[in-house]
Amino acid sequence: MSWLEYHIEGQDFRYFVSGTPSKFFAIWYGKDELVEAAGISELSTLISLQPARFSGSSILSTPAARDDFTVQAFNYDRLPLTTQLVYRVLLTIPIGILLLVVLRQFVGIQTLGTFMPVLIGIAFRETALLTGLLLFSSLITLGLMLRFYLERLKLLLVPRLAVVLVFIVLCMAFITGITADTDVKIGLSLSLFPMVIITMTIERMSIVWEEYSSGKAIKQGVGSLVVASLAYLVMSNNQVEYMMFNFPELLLVIMGFCLLIGRYMGLRLSEVWRFRDLIK
């Protein structure tokens, strides 16, 4: 974005070459410094912005309700911006957990670990869905190859996990290097991709591969990616994020749904298909 600024008769004007941009916000304008301080040798300024919306919590935060502990305890608008961004992600995790519970109890999808797919879905927030699926599948494949090779060395659990983790970091560094000169900008996202999650997924998948079969391990791996993709789509939805952030009491509703699902003793959809001949 480029523009021309000019001063005519005591007034300042801006001329944008391609029209006034829709996402332009003037933070500071003038000859004076943005921040002035005395006795400081080095001063850096960081400005963070995000859209503000009127929510139920902001309406309740009136002068008459400011002394209400319940209202203030669940009002996150007064927190620092960086903390708000953390809670916007944190409060959507129960939605992904509820989706996982529904898919496991009613559909019967098999996954690697209990809540591992939700953690993978959170990781997809840093890489986007398609890029995350490609990276995750590639790293899991390479990690499994190394894991099966290390099985010949008869290593202990913790050193084996450490070797796999270091190998995952090497793979990340290599992928970042070969994509540095391309249009695929995944350097920052790849560095934020959870290495421990990938390492534990590789270990869990290799154990299932050895104790049961390769088909069961692949089935659980595919099921984990399906649940992770659905959890990512739900947790990254703007409406879901808005509702959970501004109405955190919905966590009690999610807890109630989990309690109801926990009482379900019927067949899953996968079991209906599995025992279809017996049902007939």
C-alpha positions in Angstrom: 0.0 0.0 0.0 1.4 3.4 -0.9 0.0 6.9 -0.6 1.0 10.6 -1.0 0.7 13.0 1.9 0.6 16.8 1.4 0.1 19.9 3.5 -2.0 22.8 2.2 -3.1 25.8 4.1 -2.6 24.3 7.5 -4.4 21.0 6.7 -2.9 17.6 6.1 -4.3 15.4 3.3 -3.6 11.9 2.1 -4.0 10.6 -1.5 -4.1 6.8 -2.0 -3.0 5.6 -5.4 -5.5 2.8 -5.7 -8.3 4.3 -3.7 -8.9 4.5 0.0 -8.2 1.0 1.5 -10.9 -0.6 3.6 -8.5 -1.7 6.3 -6.7 1.5 6.9 -6.5 3.0 10.4 -4.4 6.0 11.4 -2.7 5.3 14.7 -0.5 8.4 14.9 -0.1 11.5 12.8 2.1 14.6 13.5 5.6 15.8 14.1 5.8 14.9 17.8 7.0 11.5 19.0 4.5 8.7 19.6 5.9 8.1 23.1 8.1 10.4 25.1 10.0 9.2 28.1 12.9 10.5 30.3 15.8 8.4 31.5 15.4 5.6 29.0 18.2 4.8 26.5 16.3 2.4 24.2 12.5 2.5 23.8 10.4 0.3 21.5 6.7 0.6 20.9 4.3 -2.3 20.0 0.8 -1.5 18.9 -1.9 -4.3 18.8 -5.3 -3.9 17.2 -8.4 -6.0 16.9 -12.0 -5.4 15.9 -14.3 -4.6 18.8 -17.9 -5.9 19.0 -20.7 -5.2 21.4 -21.3 -8.4 23.4 -23.5 -9.5 26.2 -20.6 -9.1 28.6 -19.9 -5.5 27.5 -23.6 -4.6 27.9 -23.6 -6.1 31.4 -20.5 -4.1 32.3 -22.5 -1.0 33.1 -21.7 1.2 36.1 -24.6 -0.6 38.0 -23.0 -4.0 37.4 -19.3 -3.2 37.8 -19.4 -4.4 41.4 -20.9 -7.7 40.5 -18.2 -10.3 40.9 -20.0 -12.9 38.7 -20.1 -10.5 35.8 -16.5 -9.3 36.1 -15.2 -12.9 36.5 -16.5 -13.9 33.1 -15.8 -10.6 31.3 -12.6 -11.0 29.3 -12.8 -7.6 27.4 -10.9 -6.0 30.3 -7.9 -8.3 29.8 -4.8 -7.3 27.8 -5.1 -7.9 24.1 -2.5 -10.6 24.0 -4.3 -12.5 26.8 -7.6 -12.1 25.0 -6.2 -13.7 21.9 -5.0 -16.7 24.0 -8.5 -17.1 25.6 -10.2 -16.9 22.2 -8.4 -20.1 21.3 -8.6 -21.7 24.7 -12.4 -21.3 25.1 -13.0 -23.0 21.7 -11.2 -26.2 22.8 -14.3 -27.6 24.6 -16.3 -27.3 21.4 -13.7 -29.5 19.7 -13.8 -31.9 22.7 -17.6 -32.1 22.4 -17.3 -32.8 18.7 -14.8 -35.6 19.4 -17.1 -37.1 22.1 -20.0 -37.2 19.6 -17.9 -38.8 16.8 -16.5 -41.4 19.1 -19.7 -42.3 21.1 -22.3 -42.1 18.3 -20.3 -42.7 15.1 -17.5 -44.9 16.5 -14.5 -43.2 14.8 -11.2 -44.6 16.1 -8.4 -42.1 16.9 -4.9 -42.1 18.1 -5.2 -41.2 21.8 -8.2 -39.7 23.5 -7.8 -35.9 22.9 -4.9 -36.0 20.4 -7.1 -35.1 17.4 -8.2 -31.9 19.1 -4.6 -31.0 19.8 -3.9 -31.6 16.1 -6.8 -29.4 15.2 -5.4 -26.6 17.3 -2.1 -27.0 15.4 -3.9 -26.6 12.1 -4.8 -23.0 13.2 -1.1 -22.2 12.6 -0.8 -23.8 9.2 -4.3 -23.7 7.7 -6.1 -27.0 6.9 -4.7 -28.2 3.6 -1.1 -27.2 4.4 -1.5 -28.7 7.9 -2.8 -32.0 6.6 0.1 -32.3 4.1 2.7 -31.4 6.6 1.3 -33.6 9.3 1.0 -36.6 7.0 4.6 -36.1 5.7 6.1 -35.7 9.1 4.2 -38.7 10.5 5.4 -40.9 7.5 9.0 -39.9 7.9 8.8 -40.3 11.7 7.4 -43.8 11.4 10.2 -44.8 9.1 12.7 -43.6 11.7 10.8 -45.2 14.5 10.8 -48.6 12.9 14.5 -48.3 12.3 15.2 -47.4 15.9 13.3 -50.5 17.0 16.4 -52.5 15.8 18.6 -50.6 18.3 16.5 -51.6 21.3 16.5 -48.1 22.8 14.7 -47.1 26.0 11.5 -45.1 25.7 12.7 -41.6 26.6 15.9 -41.6 24.5 13.9 -43.0 21.6 11.3 -40.2 21.9 14.2 -37.7 22.0 15.7 -39.0 18.8 12.3 -38.8 17.0 11.7 -35.3 18.3 15.1 -34.1 17.0 14.4 -35.8 13.7 11.1 -33.9 13.4 12.9 -30.6 14.1 15.4 -31.5 11.3 12.6 -32.2 8.9 10.9 -28.9 9.8 14.1 -27.0 9.2 14.6 -28.8 5.9 11.1 -28.1 4.6 11.4 -24.4 5.6 14.7 -24.2 3.7 13.4 -25.7 0.5 10.2 -23.6 0.5 12.0 -20.3 1.4 12.2 -19.2 -2.2 8.7 -20.3 -3.3 5.3 -18.8 -2.9 4.5 -21.2 -0.1 5.0 -19.1 3.0 5.0 -21.6 5.8 8.1 -20.7 7.7 6.5 -19.2 10.8 3.6 -21.6 10.8 5.9 -24.6 10.5 8.0 -23.4 13.4 4.9 -23.1 15.5 3.6 -26.6 14.6 3.6 -28.6 17.8 6.6 -31.0 17.7 5.7 -32.8 20.8 2.2 -33.7 19.4 3.8 -35.1 16.3 6.3 -37.1 18.3 3.7 -38.6 20.6 1.4 -39.4 17.6 4.3 -41.2 15.9 5.0 -43.2 19.1 1.3 -44.1 19.6 0.8 -45.1 15.9 3.9 -47.3 16.0 2.7 -49.1 19.1 -0.7 -49.8 17.5 1.1 -50.9 14.4 3.2 -53.4 16.3 0.6 -54.7 18.8 -2.4 -54.9 16.5 -1.8 -54.4 12.7 -0.8 -51.9 10.1 -4.4 -51.6 9.0 -5.7 -50.6 12.4 -2.9 -48.1 12.8 -3.6 -46.5 9.5 -7.4 -46.6 10.3 -6.8 -44.7 13.6 -4.4 -42.3 11.9 -7.0 -41.4 9.2 -9.7 -41.2 11.8 -7.5 -38.8 13.8 -7.0 -36.6 10.8 -10.8 -36.5 10.0 -11.6 -35.6 13.6 -8.8 -33.0 13.7 -10.0 -31.4 10.4 -13.6 -31.2 11.7 -12.4 -29.8 15.0 -10.3 -27.2 13.3 -13.3 -26.1 11.1 -15.5 -25.8 14.2 -12.9 -24.1 16.5 -11.8 -21.6 13.9 -15.4 -20.5 13.0 -15.8 -16.8 13.8 -19.3 -17.3 15.2 -18.2 -20.1 17.5 -15.2 -18.1 18.7 -17.4 -15.0 19.3 -20.0 -17.0 21.3 -17.5 -18.8 23.5 -15.5 -15.7 24.2 -18.4 -13.5 25.1 -20.6 -16.1 26.7 -18.2 -18.5 28.6 -21.2 -19.8 30.6 -21.8 -22.0 27.5 -19.0 -24.2 28.9 -21.6 -25.4 31.4 -23.9 -26.3 28.5 -21.1 -28.3 26.9 -20.4 -30.1 30.2 -24.1 -31.0 30.4 -24.1 -32.5 26.9 -21.0 -34.5 27.8 -22.8 -35.9 30.9 -25.8 -36.8 28.7 -23.7 -38.5 26.1 -21.9 -40.4 28.9 -25.2 -42.1 29.7 -25.6 -43.4 26.2 -25.4 -47.2 26.1 -26.6 -47.9 22.5 -24.9 -49.0 19.4 -22.6 -46.7 17.4 -23.1 -46.2 13.7 -20.0 -48.2 12.9 -21.3 -51.0 15.0 -24.6 -51.0 13.2 -22.7 -51.4 10.0 -20.4 -54.1 11.5 -23.3 -56.2 12.9 -25.8 -55.5 10.1 -26.2 -59.2 9.3 -26.8 -60.1 13.0 -29.4 -57.2 13.2 -31.2 -58.6 10.1 
